[in-house]
């Protein structure tokens, strides 16, 4: 049974981290020309939308936002349905990724497998000019040579701990918690 160890970020801290990430994205890309955000389903989607809102407030122009379901690209998930096939959610990237600077957005970077699967899925849609990775929490323990370009907070963890990112659209609140397994 998992036990709450600590609440590491409240809504205000998450908001500050996402605002900083939005500024860093704009700095690295010299504005938002040819930039698009793609949130990795589930919690990456609302985080991407929040970053897009912050970029629009800063730059006065909107960046396109899509959502990516990486289920078929995962190499570490077992089937989740009775038919033996993984359950699929919807990918909705209503713009071409070819030639764009795509910022993948997710809640937690751990082993790197989710990011690798998302990159594979993006290349199935076209050839981006560049792929950047924005993460709210980097907890370490990579299994693959993946690093985030934009990080809200580094939270070193042990293998017996879990990071839980909460977003209002799914959890009814905004927070980052660490749990002991």
Secondary structure, 3 states (H helix, E strand, C coil): CCEEEEEEECHHHHHHHHHHHHHHHHHHCCCCCCEEEEEECCHHHHHHHHHHHHHHHHHCCCCEEEEECCHHHCCCCCCCCCCCCCCCCCCECCCCCCCCEEEEEEEEECCCHHHHHHHHHHHCCCCCCEEEEEEEEECCCCCCCCCCCEEEEECCCCCCEEEEEECHHHHCCCEEEEEEC
